[in-house]
Amino acid sequence: MSERLRGALHFLATLDPEPALGAGVSRAALREAAEVLAAFELITRYADTLGAEPHSRRGLTREQAIAHEGRFFERGYA
């Protein structure tokens, strides 16, 4: 793992930018990483609120999950 990546991951875990900046990560890159993390956290909280479960937890195989998702392309979400 590169020092830049290690620094960025440390920043996301601790919000301490100094190790990442010292490793050469730009402030813009840290801002973008924080925005991506926030988006994933929001999506996760929303899914948890709705009671959504991963297909694997529901017992679907990979093939069954792909077939299930394929129906959305054919019929849409409504």
Buried (B, 14 or more C-beta within 10 A) or exposed (E): EEEBEBBBBBBBEEEEBEBBBEBEBEEEBBEEBBEEEEEEEEEEEEEEEEEEEEBEEEEBEEEEBEEEEEEEEEEEEE
